[in-house]
Amino acid sequence: MRGYSVATAALALGVEIKWLDNLLSQNRVSGVAQSRQGVQRRIQPAALYLIATAYGLNRDLQIPVATALRLARAIWQGPEGDQAGALATLAVGDIAIQLNRADLKERMDQALAEAVEVAPRPKRGRPPKVR
């Protein structure tokens, strides 16, 4: 399955690379390939949809990131989880959160397509010696 770099994902989400890197360092997100230090993380599209949902909850409702991720997971894995286009609803007490997953996926896929075109490609290998 394809994966995107943190820089590409941050560009698609409209967030700072540092914000996304901190989120991934401090929280486990399924669909994010992480190995050892020095190896770039790869973010699968499903993980990006989850992060976009959490970012919206954090930005718009001032919900802490860890809590927003937990709520986002519940929204994406809810009873309508197999119907990706369904309007997902998460009820928490007297409050209900609704997400149109199809719209979010479409927006993120479009943003990813644009971000892939302009995102910086990381340099590989050792830097040249300065003489």
Backbone as JSON Lines, residues from 0, in Angstrom:
{"i":0,"aa":"M","n":[0.84,-1.18,0.0],"ca":[0.0,0.0,0.0],"c":[0.89,1.24,0.0]}
{"i":1,"aa":"R","n":[0.41,2.29,-0.64],"ca":[1.22,3.5,-0.75],"c":[1.28,4.23,0.59]}
{"i":2,"aa":"G","n":[2.31,5.01,0.75],"ca":[2.47,5.82,1.95],"c":[3.06,7.15,1.56]}
{"i":3,"aa":"Y","n":[2.79,8.14,2.36],"ca":[3.27,9.5,2.09],"c":[4.22,9.93,3.18]}
{"i":4,"aa":"S","n":[5.14,10.81,2.83],"ca":[6.09,11.33,3.82],"c":[5.36,12.29,4.76]}
{"i":5,"aa":"V","n":[6.0,12.59,5.88],"ca":[5.42,13.54,6.84],"c":[5.28,14.91,6.19]}
{"i":6,"aa":"A","n":[6.25,15.3,5.38],"ca":[6.18,16.61,4.71],"c":[5.0,16.69,3.76]}
{"i":7,"aa":"T","n":[4.78,15.63,2.98],"ca":[3.65,15.61,2.05],"c":[2.33,15.61,2.8]}
{"i":8,"aa":"A","n":[2.24,14.79,3.85],"ca":[1.02,14.71,4.64],"c":[0.72,16.05,5.32]}
{"i":9,"aa":"A","n":[1.74,16.7,5.87],"ca":[1.55,18.0,6.53],"c":[1.05,19.04,5.53]}
{"i":10,"aa":"L","n":[1.6,19.01,4.34],"ca":[1.16,19.94,3.3],"c":[-0.29,19.7,2.93]}
{"i":11,"aa":"A","n":[-0.67,18.43,2.8],"ca":[-2.06,18.1,2.46],"c":[-3.02,18.5,3.58]}
{"i":12,"aa":"L","n":[-2.58,18.34,4.83],"ca":[-3.42,18.69,5.97],"c":[-3.48,20.19,6.23]}
{"i":13,"aa":"G","n":[-2.47,20.91,5.73],"ca":[-2.39,22.34,6.0],"c":[-1.87,22.63,7.4]}
{"i":14,"aa":"V","n":[-0.96,21.78,7.89],"ca":[-0.37,21.96,9.21],"c":[1.15,22.06,9.09]}
{"i":15,"aa":"E","n":[1.77,22.51,10.14],"ca":[3.23,22.55,10.18],"c":[3.77,21.12,10.28]}
{"i":16,"aa":"I","n":[4.9,20.88,9.67],"ca":[5.52,19.56,9.74],"c":[5.8,19.19,11.19]}
{"i":17,"aa":"K","n":[6.23,20.16,11.98],"ca":[6.55,19.9,13.39],"c":[5.3,19.44,14.16]}
{"i":18,"aa":"W","n":[4.15,20.04,13.88],"ca":[2.91,19.64,14.56],"c":[2.61,18.17,14.27]}
{"i":19,"aa":"L","n":[2.67,17.8,12.99],"ca":[2.37,16.43,12.6],"c":[3.41,15.46,13.16]}
{"i":20,"aa":"D","n":[4.67,15.85,13.1],"ca":[5.73,14.99,13.63],"c":[5.55,14.78,15.14]}
{"i":21,"aa":"N","n":[5.19,15.83,15.87],"ca":[4.93,15.69,17.31],"c":[3.74,14.77,17.56]}
{"i":22,"aa":"L","n":[2.67,14.93,16.78],"ca":[1.51,14.07,16.94],"c":[1.91,12.61,16.76]}
{"i":23,"aa":"L","n":[2.7,12.33,15.74],"ca":[3.11,10.95,15.47],"c":[4.11,10.42,16.48]}
{"i":24,"aa":"S","n":[4.91,11.3,17.06],"ca":[5.88,10.88,18.07],"c":[5.21,10.55,19.4]}
{"i":25,"aa":"Q","n":[4.15,11.28,19.72],"ca":[3.51,11.15,21.03],"c":[2.29,10.23,21.04]}
{"i":26,"aa":"N","n":[1.81,9.82,19.86],"ca":[0.6,9.0,19.77],"c":[0.8,7.9,18.74]}
{"i":27,"aa":"R","n":[0.2,6.76,19.0],"ca":[0.21,5.66,18.04],"c":[-0.98,5.82,17.1]}
{"i":28,"aa":"V","n":[-0.69,5.8,15.82],"ca":[-1.73,5.91,14.8],"c":[-1.55,4.73,13.85]}
{"i":29,"aa":"S","n":[-2.58,3.88,13.77],"ca":[-2.45,2.74,12.86],"c":[-2.42,3.25,11.43]}
{"i":30,"aa":"G","n":[-1.57,2.63,10.62],"ca":[-1.39,3.07,9.24],"c":[-0.2,3.99,9.07]}
{"i":31,"aa":"V","n":[0.55,4.19,10.15],"ca":[1.78,4.98,10.07],"c":[2.94,4.02,10.28]}
{"i":32,"aa":"A","n":[3.76,3.87,9.26],"ca":[4.9,2.96,9.33],"c":[6.07,3.69,9.99]}
{"i":33,"aa":"Q","n":[6.45,3.19,11.15],"ca":[7.58,3.75,11.88],"c":[8.54,2.62,12.18]}
{"i":34,"aa":"S","n":[9.81,2.87,11.98],"ca":[10.79,1.86,12.38],"c":[11.8,2.5,13.3]}
{"i":35,"aa":"R","n":[13.02,2.52,12.92],"ca":[14.04,3.04,13.83],"c":[14.37,4.5,13.49]}
{"i":36,"aa":"Q","n":[15.17,5.08,14.35],"ca":[15.57,6.46,14.17],"c":[16.31,6.61,12.84]}
{"i":37,"aa":"G","n":[16.03,7.67,12.14],"ca":[16.69,7.94,10.87],"c":[15.93,7.41,9.67]}
{"i":38,"aa":"V","n":[14.9,6.61,9.9],"ca":[14.09,6.09,8.8],"c":[12.79,6.89,8.76]}
{"i":39,"aa":"Q","n":[12.51,7.43,7.59],"ca":[11.36,8.31,7.44],"c":[10.04,7.56,7.66]}
{"i":40,"aa":"R","n":[9.13,8.2,8.35],"ca":[7.79,7.63,8.54],"c":[7.03,7.66,7.23]}
{"i":41,"aa":"R","n":[6.17,6.68,7.04],"ca":[5.28,6.64,5.88],"c":[3.85,6.6,6.39]}
{"i":42,"aa":"I","n":[3.01,7.47,5.87],"ca":[1.64,7.6,6.34],"c":[0.7,7.13,5.24]}
{"i":43,"aa":"Q","n":[-0.1,6.11,5.55],"ca":[-1.07,5.59,4.59],"c":[-2.29,6.51,4.55]}
{"i":44,"aa":"P","n":[-3.02,6.51,3.45],"ca":[-4.18,7.39,3.33],"c":[-5.2,7.24,4.46]}
{"i":45,"aa":"A","n":[-5.49,6.01,4.9],"ca":[-6.46,5.81,5.98],"c":[-6.01,6.5,7.26]}
{"i":46,"aa":"A","n":[-4.7,6.48,7.54],"ca":[-4.17,7.16,8.71],"c":[-4.31,8.67,8.55]}
{"i":47,"aa":"L","n":[-4.14,9.14,7.33],"ca":[-4.26,10.57,7.07],"c":[-5.7,11.05,7.28]}
{"i":48,"aa":"Y","n":[-6.69,10.23,6.92],"ca":[-8.09,10.6,7.15],"c":[-8.35,10.71,8.65]}
{"i":49,"aa":"L","n":[-7.8,9.79,9.39],"ca":[-7.94,9.79,10.85],"c":[-7.29,11.04,11.45]}
{"i":50,"aa":"I","n":[-6.09,11.35,11.0],"ca":[-5.37,12.52,11.51],"c":[-6.11,13.81,11.12]}
{"i":51,"aa":"A","n":[-6.66,13.85,9.92],"ca":[-7.42,15.04,9.49],"c":[-8.64,15.25,10.37]}
{"i":52,"aa":"T","n":[-9.3,14.16,10.73],"ca":[-10.46,14.25,11.62],"c":[-10.04,14.76,12.99]}
{"i":53,"aa":"A","n":[-8.96,14.2,13.52],"ca":[-8.46,14.64,14.82],"c":[-8.02,16.1,14.78]}
{"i":54,"aa":"Y","n":[-7.38,16.5,13.69],"ca":[-6.95,17.9,13.55],"c":[-8.16,18.84,13.56]}
{"i":55,"aa":"G","n":[-9.23,18.47,12.86],"ca":[-10.43,19.29,12.84],"c":[-11.04,19.41,14.23]}
{"i":56,"aa":"L","n":[-11.09,18.3,14.97],"ca":[-11.62,18.35,16.34],"c":[-10.75,19.23,17.24]}
{"i":57,"aa":"N","n":[-9.44,19.12,17.06],"ca":[-8.5,19.91,17.85],"c":[-8.61,21.4,17.51]}
{"i":58,"aa":"R","n":[-8.61,21.69,16.23],"ca":[-8.64,23.09,15.77],"c":[-9.98,23.76,16.04]}
{"i":59,"aa":"D","n":[-11.06,23.1,15.69],"ca":[-12.38,23.73,15.75],"c":[-13.05,23.66,17.12]}
{"i":60,"aa":"L","n":[-12.79,22.58,17.86],"ca":[-13.45,22.4,19.15],"c":[-12.5,22.48,20.34]}
{"i":61,"aa":"Q","n":[-11.23,22.74,20.06],"ca":[-10.21,22.87,21.12],"c":[-10.06,21.6,21.95]}
{"i":62,"aa":"I","n":[-10.3,20.45,21.34],"ca":[-10.15,19.17,22.03],"c":[-8.68,18.79,22.0]}
{"i":63,"aa":"P","n":[-8.1,18.38,23.12],"ca":[-6.69,17.97,23.13],"c":[-6.43,16.88,22.09]}
{"i":64,"aa":"V","n":[-5.24,16.88,21.51],"ca":[-4.91,16.0,20.4],"c":[-5.12,14.52,20.74]}
{"i":65,"aa":"A","n":[-4.67,14.07,21.9],"ca":[-4.82,12.66,22.26],"c":[-6.3,12.27,22.33]}
{"i":66,"aa":"T","n":[-7.12,13.13,22.9],"ca":[-8.56,12.87,22.99],"c":[-9.19,12.94,21.59]}
{"i":67,"aa":"A","n":[-8.76,13.91,20.79],"ca":[-9.28,14.04,19.44],"c":[-8.96,12.8,18.61]}
{"i":68,"aa":"L","n":[-7.78,12.25,18.78],"ca":[-7.42,11.01,18.07],"c":[-8.31,9.85,18.5]}
{"i":69,"aa":"R","n":[-8.57,9.76,19.78],"ca":[-9.43,8.7,20.3],"c":[-10.85,8.83,19.71]}
{"i":70,"aa":"L","n":[-11.37,10.05,19.68],"ca":[-12.69,10.28,19.1],"c":[-12.69,10.0,17.59]}
{"i":71,"aa":"A","n":[-11.64,10.41,16.91],"ca":[-11.54,10.17,15.47],"c":[-11.52,8.68,15.16]}
{"i":72,"aa":"R","n":[-10.8,7.91,15.97],"ca":[-10.78,6.45,15.79],"c":[-12.18,5.88,15.94]}
{"i":73,"aa":"A","n":[-12.91,6.36,16.95],"ca":[-14.27,5.88,17.17],"c":[-15.18,6.23,16.0]}
{"i":74,"aa":"I","n":[-15.0,7.41,15.44],"ca":[-15.8,7.84,14.29],"c":[-15.52,6.96,13.08]}
{"i":75,"aa":"W","n":[-14.24,6.72,12.8],"ca":[-13.87,5.95,11.61],"c":[-14.09,4.46,11.79]}
{"i":76,"aa":"Q","n":[-14.13,3.97,13.02],"ca":[-14.33,2.54,13.25],"c":[-15.73,2.24,13.77]}
{"i":77,"aa":"G","n":[-16.63,3.2,13.67],"ca":[-17.98,3.05,14.18],"c":[-18.78,2.02,13.4]}
{"i":78,"aa":"P","n":[-20.06,1.88,13.73],"ca":[-20.91,0.89,13.09],"c":[-21.0,1.04,11.58]}
{"i":79,"aa":"E","n":[-20.81,2.26,11.07],"ca":[-20.86,2.48,9.63],"c":[-19.49,2.31,8.99]}
{"i":80,"aa":"G","n":[-18.54,1.77,9.74],"ca":[-17.15,1.67,9.3],"c":[-16.95,1.0,7.96]}
{"i":81,"aa":"D","n":[-17.78,0.02,7.62],"ca":[-17.63,-0.66,6.35],"c":[-18.21,0.15,5.2]}
{"i":82,"aa":"Q","n":[-19.04,1.1,5.52],"ca":[-19.64,1.95,4.51],"c":[-18.92,3.29,4.53]}
{"i":83,"aa":"A","n":[-17.8,3.35,3.82],"ca":[-16.92,4.52,3.89],"c":[-17.62,5.81,3.51]}
{"i":84,"aa":"G","n":[-18.67,5.74,2.69],"ca":[-19.35,6.96,2.27],"c":[-20.43,7.4,3.22]}
{"i":85,"aa":"A","n":[-20.73,6.6,4.22],"ca":[-21.83,6.89,5.13],"c":[-21.5,8.09,6.02]}
{"i":86,"aa":"L","n":[-22.54,8.75,6.46],"ca":[-22.4,9.82,7.44],"c":[-22.2,9.16,8.79]}
{"i":87,"aa":"A","n":[-21.06,9.35,9.39],"ca":[-20.74,8.72,10.67],"c":[-21.16,9.63,11.81]}
{"i":88,"aa":"T","n":[-21.75,9.05,12.83],"ca":[-22.16,9.79,14.01],"c":[-21.58,9.13,15.24]}
{"i":89,"aa":"L","n":[-21.0,9.94,16.1],"ca":[-20.48,9.46,17.37],"c":[-21.19,10.22,18.48]}
{"i":90,"aa":"A","n":[-21.88,9.49,19.33],"ca":[-22.58,10.11,20.45],"c":[-21.74,9.95,21.71]}
{"i":91,"aa":"V","n":[-21.5,11.08,22.37],"ca":[-20.77,11.1,23.63],"c":[-21.66,11.83,24.63]}
{"i":92,"aa":"G","n":[-22.36,11.07,25.46],"ca":[-23.31,11.69,26.38],"c":[-24.43,12.35,25.59]}
{"i":93,"aa":"D","n":[-24.65,13.64,25.86],"ca":[-25.7,14.39,25.16],"c":[-25.2,15.05,23.88]}
{"i":94,"aa":"I","n":[-23.94,14.84,23.56],"ca":[-23.33,15.49,22.4],"c":[-23.12,14.47,21.3]}
{"i":95,"aa":"A","n":[-23.41,14.86,20.07],"ca":[-23.18,13.98,18.92],"c":[-22.27,14.7,17.93]}
{"i":96,"aa":"I","n":[-21.32,13.96,17.4],"ca":[-20.41,14.49,16.39],"c":[-20.69,13.73,15.1]}
{"i":97,"aa":"Q","n":[-20.9,14.46,14.01],"ca":[-21.14,13.83,12.73],"c":[-20.01,14.16,11.77]}
{"i":98,"aa":"L","n":[-19.67,13.19,10.94],"ca":[-18.62,13.38,9.94],"c":[-19.07,12.71,8.65]}
{"i":99,"aa":"N","n":[-19.02,13.46,7.58],"ca":[-19.27,12.88,6.26],"c":[-17.93,12.36,5.76]}
{"i":100,"aa":"R","n":[-17.72,11.07,5.94],"ca":[-16.43,10.47,5.61],"c":[-16.12,10.57,4.12]}
{"i":101,"aa":"A","n":[-17.12,10.44,3.27],"ca":[-16.88,10.51,1.83],"c":[-16.34,11.89,1.44]}
{"i":102,"aa":"D","n":[-16.92,12.95,2.0],"ca":[-16.45,14.31,1.7],"c":[-15.02,14.51,2.2]}
{"i":103,"aa":"L","n":[-14.75,14.05,3.42],"ca":[-13.4,14.22,3.97],"c":[-12.38,13.44,3.12]}
{"i":104,"aa":"K","n":[-12.71,12.21,2.75],"ca":[-11.81,11.42,1.92],"c":[-11.56,12.1,0.58]}
{"i":105,"aa":"E","n":[-12.6,12.62,-0.02],"ca":[-12.46,13.29,-1.32],"c":[-11.56,14.53,-1.2]}
{"i":106,"aa":"R","n":[-11.8,15.33,-0.16],"ca":[-10.97,16.53,0.05],"c":[-9.52,16.17,0.31]}
{"i":107,"aa":"M","n":[-9.29,15.15,1.15],"ca":[-7.92,14.76,1.47],"c":[-7.22,14.14,0.26]}
{"i":108,"aa":"D","n":[-7.94,13.34,-0.53],"ca":[-7.33,12.75,-1.73],"c":[-6.92,13.84,-2.71]}
{"i":109,"aa":"Q","n":[-7.75,14.86,-2.85],"ca":[-7.42,15.98,-3.72],"c":[-6.21,16.75,-3.17]}
{"i":110,"aa":"A","n":[-6.21,17.01,-1.87],"ca":[-5.1,17.72,-1.24],"c":[-3.8,16.92,-1.36]}
{"i":111,"aa":"L","n":[-3.9,15.6,-1.22],"ca":[-2.71,14.74,-1.37],"c":[-2.17,14.79,-2.79]}
{"i":112,"aa":"A","n":[-3.06,14.74,-3.77],"ca":[-2.63,14.81,-5.16],"c":[-1.87,16.11,-5.43]}
{"i":113,"aa":"E","n":[-2.36,17.2,-4.88],"ca":[-1.68,18.49,-5.05],"c":[-0.38,18.54,-4.26]}
{"i":114,"aa":"A","n":[-0.39,17.99,-3.04],"ca":[0.8,18.03,-2.19],"c":[1.94,17.21,-2.77]}
{"i":115,"aa":"V","n":[1.62,16.09,-3.4],"ca":[2.65,15.24,-3.99],"c":[3.42,16.01,-5.06]}
{"i":116,"aa":"E","n":[2.75,16.91,-5.75],"ca":[3.38,17.69,-6.81],"c":[4.39,18.71,-6.29]}
{"i":117,"aa":"V","n":[4.13,19.25,-5.1],"ca":[4.97,20.35,-4.62],"c":[5.76,20.04,-3.35]}
{"i":118,"aa":"A","n":[5.51,18.9,-2.72],"ca":[6.2,18.58,-1.47],"c":[7.69,18.38,-1.73]}
{"i":119,"aa":"P","n":[8.51,18.81,-0.77],"ca":[9.95,18.62,-0.95],"c":[10.3,17.14,-0.87]}
{"i":120,"aa":"R","n":[11.21,16.73,-1.74],"ca":[11.68,15.35,-1.69],"c":[12.92,15.31,-0.81]}
{"i":121,"aa":"P","n":[12.93,14.45,0.19],"ca":[14.09,14.41,1.08],"c":[15.33,13.91,0.34]}
{"i":122,"aa":"K","n":[16.45,14.53,0.64],"ca":[17.71,14.1,0.04],"c":[18.14,12.8,0.69]}
{"i":123,"aa":"R","n":[18.76,11.96,-0.1],"ca":[19.18,10.67,0.4],"c":[20.7,10.6,0.41]}
{"i":124,"aa":"G","n":[21.22,9.78,1.28],"ca":[22.65,9.58,1.34],"c":[23.36,10.63,2.17]}
{"i":125,"aa":"R","n":[24.63,10.5,2.19],"ca":[25.44,11.44,2.97],"c":[25.58,12.76,2.24]}
{"i":126,"aa":"P","n":[25.63,13.85,2.99],"ca":[25.84,15.14,2.32],"c":[27.27,15.21,1.77]}
{"i":127,"aa":"P","n":[27.47,15.98,0.72],"ca":[28.82,16.09,0.15],"c":[29.77,16.74,1.14]}
{"i":128,"aa":"K","n":[31.04,16.34,1.04],"ca":[32.06,16.93,1.91],"c":[32.31,18.38,1.54]}
{"i":129,"aa":"V","n":[32.44,19.2,2.55],"ca":[32.76,20.61,2.33],"c":[34.27,20.74,2.38]}
{"i":130,"aa":"R","n":[34.84,21.33,1.34],"ca":[36.31,21.43,1.26],"c":[36.78,22.79,1.63]}
